């Protein structure tokens, strides 16, 4: 059978040491679980904050920036005005050239 010294060794050292190791592992596991839960909650809150900020930014962009349709309409208006100005300048240049050619003769 087991000798008296071996039983004494197991009783005095091994069982308390194993109990302490079990307790440390159990406590570490619970602390890790609690910390993981805390991190999940923090990440959820921050994700919600980011979603809200992104929604607010999208709303601000939609309110304050022109759409492509509006920009195209503005570009078309500017081009048509510039073409009218160019045609008026061309006709004025032709009239000026005719007047200078008549007065130069």
N, CA, C and O atoms as a MOPAC input file, in Angstrom:
PM7 MOZYME 1SCF
protein

 N      0.82200 1    -1.18300 1     0.00000 1
 C      0.00000 1     0.00000 1     0.00000 1
 C      0.86500 1     1.24500 1     0.00000 1
 O      2.08100 1     1.18600 1    -0.18300 1
 N      0.21700 1     2.35300 1     0.20600 1
 C      0.93400 1     3.61400 1     0.23000 1
 C      1.63200 1     3.78000 1     1.56800 1
 O      1.11200 1     3.42300 1     2.62400 1
 N      2.79100 1     4.31700 1     1.48100 1
 C      3.53100 1     4.52200 1     2.73200 1
 C      2.96700 1     5.73400 1     3.46400 1
 O      2.29600 1     6.58300 1     2.87600 1
 N      3.25000 1     5.79100 1     4.73400 1
 C      2.77200 1     6.87000 1     5.58200 1
 C      3.33300 1     8.21400 1     5.13000 1
 O      2.62600 1     9.22100 1     5.17300 1
 N      4.58700 1     8.24400 1     4.69800 1
 C      5.19900 1     9.49300 1     4.23900 1
 C      4.51000 1    10.01700 1     2.97800 1
 O      4.29600 1    11.22100 1     2.84100 1
 N      4.17100 1     9.13000 1     2.07500 1
 C      3.51000 1     9.53900 1     0.84100 1
 C      2.11600 1    10.09300 1     1.13400 1
 O      1.72200 1    11.10000 1     0.54500 1
 N      1.38500 1     9.47200 1     2.00800 1
 C      0.05800 1     9.96500 1     2.38000 1
 C      0.18700 1    11.32400 1     3.06500 1
 O     -0.58300 1    12.24400 1     2.78700 1
 N      1.15300 1    11.44100 1     3.95000 1
 C      1.37900 1    12.72300 1     4.63000 1
 C      1.72600 1    13.80900 1     3.60700 1
 O      1.21800 1    14.92700 1     3.69000 1
 N      2.59300 1    13.47700 1     2.63900 1
 C      3.01000 1    14.43900 1     1.59700 1
 C      1.80200 1    14.89400 1     0.77400 1
 O      1.64300 1    16.08600 1     0.51100 1
 N      0.96800 1    13.96500 1     0.37500 1
 C     -0.22100 1    14.29400 1    -0.40500 1
 C     -1.16800 1    15.16200 1     0.42400 1
 O     -1.71800 1    16.13800 1    -0.08600 1
 N     -1.35700 1    14.82300 1     1.66300 1
 C     -2.28500 1    15.55100 1     2.51500 1
 C     -1.79300 1    16.95400 1     2.83000 1
 O     -2.58000 1    17.90000 1     2.79200 1
 N     -0.54200 1    17.10800 1     3.13200 1
 C     -0.01600 1    18.39200 1     3.58200 1
 C      0.31200 1    19.32700 1     2.42600 1
 O      0.05000 1    20.52500 1     2.52500 1
 N      0.86400 1    18.83100 1     1.35700 1
 C      1.34100 1    19.71600 1     0.28400 1
 C      0.50500 1    19.64800 1    -0.99500 1
 O      0.09400 1    20.67800 1    -1.52700 1
 N      0.26300 1    18.45900 1    -1.47300 1
 C     -0.36900 1    18.33900 1    -2.78800 1
 C     -1.82600 1    18.79100 1    -2.79900 1
 O     -2.22900 1    19.52600 1    -3.70100 1
 N     -2.61200 1    18.37600 1    -1.83400 1
 C     -4.02300 1    18.77600 1    -1.82200 1
 C     -4.18000 1    20.28700 1    -1.66900 1
 O     -4.96200 1    20.86600 1    -2.42300 1
 N     -3.50100 1    20.96300 1    -0.75600 1
 C     -3.62200 1    22.42500 1    -0.69100 1
 C     -3.10300 1    23.11700 1    -1.95200 1
 O     -3.66600 1    24.11500 1    -2.40100 1
 N     -2.02600 1    22.57500 1    -2.51400 1
 C     -1.47500 1    23.18900 1    -3.72600 1
 C     -2.45100 1    23.03500 1    -4.88800 1
 O     -2.67700 1    23.97800 1    -5.64600 1
 N     -3.02500 1    21.84900 1    -5.02100 1
 C     -4.00700 1    21.64100 1    -6.08300 1
 C     -5.26900 1    22.47700 1    -5.84700 1
 O     -5.86400 1    22.99900 1    -6.79000 1
 N     -5.66300 1    22.59400 1    -4.59000 1
 C     -6.81800 1    23.43400 1    -4.27200 1
 C     -6.53600 1    24.88800 1    -4.62200 1
 O     -7.39500 1    25.56500 1    -5.18600 1
 N     -5.35200 1    25.37200 1    -4.29700 1
 C     -4.97700 1    26.75100 1    -4.62200 1
 C     -4.93700 1    26.94900 1    -6.13800 1
 O     -5.41200 1    27.97000 1    -6.63600 1
 N     -4.38300 1    25.99800 1    -6.86900 1
 C     -4.34200 1    26.09400 1    -8.32800 1
 C     -5.75500 1    26.09900 1    -8.91000 1
 O     -6.05800 1    26.88400 1    -9.80800 1
 N     -6.61400 1    25.22100 1    -8.39700 1
 C     -7.99600 1    25.18700 1    -8.86900 1
 C     -8.67600 1    26.51600 1    -8.59300 1
 O     -9.35700 1    27.05400 1    -9.46700 1
 N     -8.50200 1    27.05500 1    -7.39200 1
 C     -9.11700 1    28.32700 1    -7.03300 1
 C     -8.59100 1    29.45600 1    -7.91800 1
 O     -9.36800 1    30.30500 1    -8.35400 1
 N     -7.26900 1    29.48100 1    -8.19400 1
 C     -6.68500 1    30.52000 1    -9.05500 1
 C     -7.23300 1    30.41200 1   -10.47200 1
 O     -7.55300 1    31.42700 1   -11.09100 1
 N     -7.34300 1    29.20700 1   -10.98600 1
 C     -7.87400 1    29.02300 1   -12.33900 1
 C     -9.33100 1    29.46700 1   -12.38900 1
 O     -9.73500 1    30.15600 1   -13.32500 1
 N    -10.11200 1    29.08300 1   -11.40300 1
 C    -11.52900 1    29.46300 1   -11.35900 1
 C    -11.68900 1    30.97600 1   -11.26500 1
 O    -12.51700 1    31.55300 1   -11.96900 1
 N    -10.90100 1    31.63200 1   -10.39600 1
 C    -10.97600 1    33.09200 1   -10.24000 1
 C    -10.53900 1    33.79800 1   -11.52400 1
 O    -11.18200 1    34.75500 1   -11.95400 1
 N     -9.45400 1    33.33200 1   -12.13500 1
 C     -8.97000 1    33.93400 1   -13.37800 1
 C    -10.00700 1    33.78300 1   -14.48800 1
 O    -10.22700 1    34.70200 1   -15.27700 1
 N    -10.63400 1    32.62000 1   -14.53700 1
 C    -11.66300 1    32.39600 1   -15.55000 1
 C    -12.84000 1    33.35000 1   -15.34600 1
 O    -13.33200 1    33.93600 1   -16.31000 1
 N    -13.28800 1    33.51000 1   -14.12100 1
 C    -14.39600 1    34.44200 1   -13.84200 1
 C    -13.99800 1    35.88600 1   -14.12900 1
 O    -14.80300 1    36.64800 1   -14.66400 1
 N    -12.77300 1    36.27600 1   -13.78500 1
 C    -12.30900 1    37.63500 1   -14.07800 1
 C    -12.23800 1    37.86400 1   -15.58100 1
 O    -12.62200 1    38.92400 1   -16.07500 1
 N    -11.74600 1    36.86500 1   -16.30100 1
 C    -11.67400 1    36.99300 1   -17.76200 1
 C    -13.06100 1    37.08700 1   -18.38200 1
 O    -13.27700 1    37.86300 1   -19.31200 1
 N    -13.99100 1    36.30600 1   -17.87400 1
 C    -15.35300 1    36.36700 1   -18.38600 1
 C    -15.97500 1    37.74000 1   -18.11000 1
 O    -16.62300 1    38.32300 1   -18.97900 1
 N    -15.77000 1    38.24200 1   -16.89600 1
 C    -16.31000 1    39.56300 1   -16.55500 1
 C    -15.68300 1    40.65100 1   -17.42100 1
 O    -16.38500 1    41.54800 1   -17.89000 1
 N    -14.38400 1    40.58400 1   -17.63600 1
 C    -13.69400 1    41.58300 1   -18.46200 1
 C    -14.14900 1    41.49400 1   -19.91600 1
 O    -14.31600 1    42.51600 1   -20.58200 1
 N    -14.34900 1    40.27600 1   -20.40500 1
 C    -14.83700 1    40.09000 1   -21.76800 1
 C    -16.23100 1    40.68300 1   -21.92500 1
 O    -16.52100 1    41.34600 1   -22.92100 1
 N    -17.09800 1    40.44200 1   -20.93700 1
 C    -18.43500 1    41.03300 1   -20.97600 1
 C    -18.36500 1    42.55300 1   -20.97200 1
 O    -19.10000 1    43.21200 1   -21.70700 1
 N    -17.47900 1    43.11700 1   -20.14200 1
 C    -17.32400 1    44.57100 1   -20.08400 1
 C    -16.84700 1    45.11300 1   -21.42600 1
 O    -17.34000 1    46.14100 1   -21.89100 1
 N    -15.88900 1    44.42800 1   -22.05000 1
 C    -15.38900 1    44.86900 1   -23.34700 1
 C    -16.47200 1    44.78100 1   -24.41800 1
 O    -16.57200 1    45.66200 1   -25.27200 1
 N    -17.28200 1    43.72600 1   -24.37800 1
 C    -18.38200 1    43.60900 1   -25.34100 1
 C    -19.35900 1    44.76300 1   -25.18000 1
 O    -19.80200 1    45.34700 1   -26.16900 1
 N    -19.69600 1    45.09500 1   -23.94000 1
 C    -20.61900 1    46.20800 1   -23.70300 1
 C    -20.01500 1    47.52300 1   -24.19200 1
 O    -20.70300 1    48.33500 1   -24.81200 1
 N    -18.72400 1    47.73000 1   -23.91000 1
 C    -18.05600 1    48.95700 1   -24.35800 1
 C    -18.05200 1    49.04000 1   -25.88200 1
 O    -18.33100 1    50.09500 1   -26.45000 1
 N    -17.73600 1    47.92900 1   -26.54100 1
 C    -17.73100 1    47.91200 1   -28.00400 1
 C    -19.12600 1    48.15800 1   -28.56900 1
 O    -19.27600 1    48.86900 1   -29.56300 1
 N    -20.14600 1    47.57800 1   -27.94400 1
 C    -21.51500 1    47.81900 1   -28.40800 1
 C    -21.89200 1    49.28900 1   -28.29100 1
 O    -22.49800 1    49.86000 1   -29.19800 1
 N    -21.52700 1    49.89600 1   -27.16100 1
 C    -21.84000 1    51.31700 1   -26.96400 1
 C    -21.11200 1    52.16600 1   -28.00100 1
 O    -21.70500 1    53.06800 1   -28.59400 1
 N    -19.84600 1    51.88400 1   -28.21700 1
 C    -19.06800 1    52.66900 1   -29.18900 1
 C    -19.56000 1    52.44500 1   -30.61100 1
 O    -19.57400 1    53.37800 1   -31.41400 1
 N    -19.96100 1    51.23200 1   -30.93000 1
 C    -20.53000 1    50.98000 1   -32.26900 1
 C    -21.81800 1    51.77700 1   -32.45500 1
 O    -22.05400 1    52.35600 1   -33.51500 1
 N    -22.64400 1    51.80000 1   -31.41700 1
 C    -23.87400 1    52.59600 1   -31.49700 1
 C    -23.54900 1    54.07400 1   -31.66400 1
 O    -24.20300 1    54.77000 1   -32.44100 1
 N    -22.54000 1    54.56000 1   -30.93600 1
 C    -22.14800 1    55.96200 1   -31.07100 1
 C    -21.65300 1    56.25800 1   -32.48000 1
 O    -21.98400 1    57.29800 1   -33.04900 1
 N    -20.86800 1    55.35600 1   -33.04200 1
 C    -20.36800 1    55.54400 1   -34.40500 1
 C    -21.50800 1    55.53000 1   -35.42100 1
 O    -21.51500 1    56.32200 1   -36.36200 1
 N    -22.46900 1    54.63000 1   -35.22900 1
 C    -23.61900 1    54.59900 1   -36.13500 1
 C    -24.40200 1    55.89800 1   -36.06900 1
 O    -24.81200 1    56.43500 1   -37.09800 1
 N    -24.61000 1    56.40600 1   -34.84800 1
 C    -25.33500 1    57.67000 1   -34.69600 1
 C    -24.56600 1    58.82000 1   -35.33700 1
 O    -25.15500 1    59.67500 1   -35.99900 1
 N    -23.24300 1    58.83900 1   -35.13800 1
 C    -22.43200 1    59.90300 1   -35.73300 1
 C    -22.46500 1    59.81700 1   -37.25500 1
 O    -22.55300 1    60.84100 1   -37.93100 1
 N    -22.39500 1    58.61200 1   -37.79200 1
 C    -22.45300 1    58.44100 1   -39.24500 1
 C    -23.81300 1    58.87200 1   -39.78800 1
 O    -23.89100 1    59.50600 1   -40.84100 1
 N    -24.86900 1    58.53200 1   -39.08200 1
 C    -26.20500 1    58.95700 1   -39.51700 1
 C    -26.32800 1    60.47600 1   -39.48800 1
 O    -26.89400 1    61.07700 1   -40.40100 1
 N    -25.79600 1    61.09200 1   -38.43800 1
 C    -25.84300 1    62.55100 1   -38.34600 1
 C    -25.03000 1    63.18300 1   -39.47100 1
 O    -25.44200 1    64.19000 1   -40.04700 1
 N    -23.87500 1    62.59400 1   -39.78600 1
 C    -23.05300 1    63.12600 1   -40.87200 1
 C    -23.76800 1    62.99300 1   -42.21100 1
 O    -23.75300 1    63.91700 1   -43.02500 1
 N    -24.39400 1    61.84000 1   -42.43800 1
 C    -25.13100 1    61.64500 1   -43.68700 1
 C    -26.26400 1    62.65700 1   -43.80000 1
 O    -26.50400 1    63.20900 1   -44.87400 1
 N    -26.95200 1    62.89800 1   -42.70200 1
 C    -28.02800 1    63.87400 1   -42.70800 1
 C    -27.49500 1    65.27300 1   -42.99000 1
 O    -28.09600 1    66.02700 1   -43.75500 1
 N    -26.37900 1    65.61700 1   -42.38100 1
 C    -25.76600 1    66.93400 1   -42.60400 1
 C    -25.33100 1    67.08300 1   -44.05200 1
 O    -25.51700 1    68.14400 1   -44.64700 1
 N    -24.76100 1    66.04600 1   -44.62000 1
 C    -24.35700 1    66.08400 1   -46.02800 1
 C    -25.58300 1    66.23100 1   -46.92000 1
 O    -25.56600 1    67.00100 1   -47.88100 1
 N    -26.63400 1    65.50300 1   -46.61000 1
 C    -27.84900 1    65.58300 1   -47.43200 1
 C    -28.47000 1    66.97400 1   -47.35300 1
 O    -29.03900 1    67.45100 1   -48.33500 1
 N    -28.36900 1    67.62200 1   -46.21100 1
 C    -28.96100 1    68.95600 1   -46.05900 1
 C    -28.10700 1    70.04700 1   -46.68700 1
 O    -28.64700 1    70.97700 1   -47.28600 1
 N    -26.79000 1    69.95600 1   -46.56400 1
 C    -25.92300 1    71.08700 1   -46.88300 1
 C    -25.16800 1    70.98300 1   -48.20100 1
 O    -24.60500 1    71.98100 1   -48.65100 1
 N    -25.13500 1    69.84800 1   -48.82000 1
 C    -24.38900 1    69.71400 1   -50.06300 1
 C    -25.34500 1    69.52500 1   -51.22600 1
 O    -26.40300 1    68.91100 1   -51.08600 1
 N    -24.96000 1    70.06200 1   -52.37700 1
 C    -25.80400 1    69.97300 1   -53.57100 1
 C    -25.72200 1    68.56700 1   -54.15800 1
 O    -24.70200 1    67.88500 1   -54.06300 1
 N    -26.81900 1    68.16900 1   -54.75800 1
 C    -26.83200 1    66.86900 1   -55.41700 1
 C    -26.19100 1    67.00400 1   -56.79700 1
 O    -25.99300 1    68.11500 1   -57.28900 1
 N    -25.87500 1    65.89100 1   -57.40700 1
 C    -25.28700 1    65.91200 1   -58.74800 1
 C    -26.26100 1    66.48900 1   -59.76400 1
 O    -25.85500 1    67.17100 1   -60.70500 1
 N    -27.53100 1    66.21800 1   -59.57300 1
 C    -28.54800 1    66.75600 1   -60.47600 1
 C    -28.54200 1    68.28300 1   -60.41800 1
 O    -28.61200 1    68.94900 1   -61.45000 1
 N    -28.45900 1    68.83100 1   -59.20600 1
 C    -28.42200 1    70.29000 1   -59.05900 1
 C    -27.15300 1    70.87600 1   -59.66500 1
 O    -27.19300 1    71.93300 1   -60.29300 1
 N    -26.03100 1    70.19600 1   -59.48100 1
 C    -24.77600 1    70.68600 1   -60.05800 1
 C    -24.81700 1    70.66600 1   -61.58400 1
 O    -24.32000 1    71.58900 1   -62.22900 1
 N    -25.40000 1    69.62900 1   -62.15700 1
 C    -25.51000 1    69.56700 1   -63.62100 1
 C    -26.40700 1    70.68100 1   -64.14900 1
 O    -26.10800 1    71.29500 1   -65.17400 1
 N    -27.50800 1    70.93900 1   -63.44400 1
 C    -28.40900 1    72.01400 1   -63.86500 1
 C    -27.69600 1    73.36400 1   -63.80400 1
 O    -27.84200 1    74.18700 1   -64.70800 1
 N    -26.93400 1    73.59000 1   -62.75200 1
 C    -26.17300 1    74.83400 1   -62.63000 1
 C    -25.12100 1    74.94700 1   -63.71900 1
 O    -24.92400 1    76.02200 1   -64.28700 1
 N    -24.44300 1    73.84200 1   -64.01500 1
 C    -23.43700 1    73.85300 1   -65.07700 1
 C    -24.08100 1    74.17400 1   -66.42200 1
 O    -23.53200 1    74.95100 1   -67.20300 1
 N    -25.23700 1    73.58200 1   -66.69500 1
 C    -25.93700 1    73.85300 1   -67.95900 1
 C    -26.32600 1    75.32800 1   -68.06000 1
 O    -26.18300 1    75.93400 1   -69.12200 1
 N    -26.81100 1    75.90400 1   -66.97100 1
 C    -27.16700 1    77.32400 1   -66.98000 1
 C    -25.94000 1    78.19200 1   -67.22100 1
 O    -26.00000 1    79.14600 1   -67.99600 1
 N    -24.83400 1    77.87300 1   -66.56900 1
 C    -23.61200 1    78.66300 1   -66.75400 1
 C    -23.10000 1    78.56600 1   -68.18300 1
 O    -22.69500 1    79.56500 1   -68.77800 1
 N    -23.12000 1    77.35800 1   -68.72700 1
 C    -22.64600 1    77.17000 1   -70.10100 1
 C    -23.52100 1    77.94500 1   -71.07300 1
 O    -23.01200 1    78.58900 1   -71.99000 1
 N    -24.83200 1    77.88700 1   -70.87800 1
 C    -25.71200 1    78.62300 1   -71.79600 1
 C    -25.48400 1    80.13400 1   -71.68600 1
 O    -25.49200 1    80.83100 1   -72.70100 1
 N    -25.28300 1    80.64400 1   -70.47300 1
 C    -24.98900 1    82.07200 1   -70.32100 1
 C    -23.66300 1    82.43100 1   -70.97900 1
 O    -23.56100 1    83.45800 1   -71.65000 1
 N    -22.65400 1    81.59700 1   -70.79200 1
 C    -21.35400 1    81.87600 1   -71.40900 1
 C    -21.44400 1    81.83700 1   -72.92800 1
 O    -20.80400 1    82.64200 1   -73.60600 1
 N    -22.23300 1    80.90900 1   -73.47200 1
 C    -22.39400 1    80.85000 1   -74.92600 1
 C    -23.09800 1    82.09900 1   -75.45800 1
 O    -22.74500 1    82.60900 1   -76.52100 1
 N    -24.09500 1    82.58800 1   -74.71700 1
 C    -24.76600 1    83.82300 1   -75.13800 1
 C    -23.80000 1    85.00700 1   -75.08400 1
 O    -23.78900 1    85.84400 1   -75.98700 1
 N    -22.99700 1    85.07300 1   -74.03300 1
 C    -22.00700 1    86.16100 1   -73.93500 1
 C    -21.01600 1    86.06300 1   -75.07600 1
 O    -20.65700 1    87.07600 1   -75.67700 1
 N    -20.56500 1    84.84100 1   -75.38600 1
 C    -19.61500 1    84.65100 1   -76.48200 1
 C    -20.21300 1    85.08700 1   -77.81000 1
 O    -19.54700 1    85.74200 1   -78.61200 1
 N    -21.48300 1    84.72100 1   -78.04500 1
 C    -22.10800 1    85.12000 1   -79.31600 1
 C    -22.26000 1    86.63700 1   -79.39000 1
 O    -22.09400 1    87.21900 1   -80.46100 1
 N    -22.57300 1    87.28300 1   -78.26900 1
 C    -22.66900 1    88.74700 1   -78.26700 1
 C    -21.30000 1    89.36900 1   -78.51600 1
 O    -21.19600 1    90.35500 1   -79.24500 1
 N    -20.25700 1    88.81200 1   -77.92700 1
 C    -18.90700 1    89.33100 1   -78.16500 1
 C    -18.50600 1    89.14700 1   -79.62300 1
 O    -17.89400 1    90.02900 1   -80.22500 1
 N    -18.86100 1    87.97600 1   -80.19300 1
 C    -18.54300 1    87.73500 1   -81.60400 1
 C    -19.24800 1    88.75700 1   -82.50300 1
 O    -18.64000 1    89.31100 1   -83.41900 1
 N    -20.53300 1    88.99800 1   -82.23200 1
 C    -21.25700 1    89.96500 1   -83.07300 1
 C    -20.70200 1    91.37400 1   -82.86900 1
 O    -20.62700 1    92.15100 1   -83.82200 1
 N    -20.31600 1    91.70800 1   -81.65400 1
 C    -19.71800 1    93.02700 1   -81.40600 1
 C    -18.37200 1    93.14100 1   -82.10100 1
 O    -18.04300 1    94.19700 1   -82.64100 1
 N    -17.59700 1    92.07700 1   -82.09500 1
 C    -16.30600 1    92.10200 1   -82.77500 1
 C    -16.49000 1    92.24400 1   -84.27400 1
 O    -15.71800 1    92.95200 1   -84.92000 1
 N    -17.48300 1    91.59400 1   -84.84100 1
 C    -17.75300 1    91.70800 1   -86.27900 1
 C    -18.16800 1    93.13200 1   -86.62300 1
 O    -17.69600 1    93.70200 1   -87.60600 1
 N    -19.05900 1    93.71000 1   -85.80600 1
 C    -19.49500 1    95.09100 1   -86.04300 1
 C    -18.32600 1    96.05900 1   -85.91700 1
 O    -18.20600 1    96.99500 1   -86.70700 1
 N    -17.46600 1    95.83900 1   -84.92900 1
 C    -16.30300 1    96.70900 1   -84.75300 1
 C    -15.36400 1    96.59000 1   -85.94100 1
 O    -14.82000 1    97.58900 1   -86.41100 1
 N    -15.17500 1    95.37300 1   -86.42600 1
 C    -14.30500 1    95.18000 1   -87.58100 1
 C    -14.89000 1    95.86400 1   -88.81400 1
 O    -14.15200 1    96.46100 1   -89.59700 1
 N    -16.20100 1    95.78300 1   -88.99100 1
 C    -16.83200 1    96.44900 1   -90.13200 1
 C    -16.69000 1    97.96800 1   -90.02100 1
 O    -16.41900 1    98.63900 1   -91.01700 1
 N    -16.87100 1    98.50900 1   -88.81900 1
 C    -16.75000 1    99.94700 1   -88.63300 1
 C    -15.31500 1   100.43300 1   -88.86900 1
 O    -15.10200 1   101.48100 1   -89.48000 1
 N    -14.35100 1    99.67600 1   -88.39000 1
 C    -12.95000 1   100.08400 1   -88.60600 1
 C    -12.56600 1    99.94200 1   -90.07000 1
 O    -11.77000 1   100.73300 1   -90.57300 1
 N    -13.11200 1    98.95400 1   -90.76200 1
 C    -12.79000 1    98.81400 1   -92.18500 1
 C    -13.44600 1    99.94100 1   -92.99700 1
 O    -12.85400 1   100.42000 1   -93.96400 1
 N    -14.64800 1   100.36500 1   -92.62300 1
 C    -15.32000 1   101.46200 1   -93.32200 1
 C    -14.61900 1   102.78700 1   -93.04500 1
 O    -14.42900 1   103.59600 1   -93.95400 1
 N    -14.23700 1   103.00700 1   -91.79300 1
 C    -13.59900 1   104.26900 1   -91.45800 1
 C    -12.16100 1   104.30600 1   -91.97200 1
 O    -11.61100 1   105.39100 1   -92.16000 1
 N    -11.56100 1   103.18600 1   -92.19400 1
 C    -10.18100 1   103.14500 1   -92.69500 1
 C    -10.11100 1   103.34000 1   -94.19100 1
 O     -9.01500 1   103.57400 1   -94.70200 1
 N    -11.16600 1   103.26400 1   -94.90500 1
 C    -11.17000 1   103.41600 1   -96.35900 1
 C    -11.15500 1   104.82800 1   -96.76700 1
 O    -11.15600 1   105.12500 1   -97.96200 1

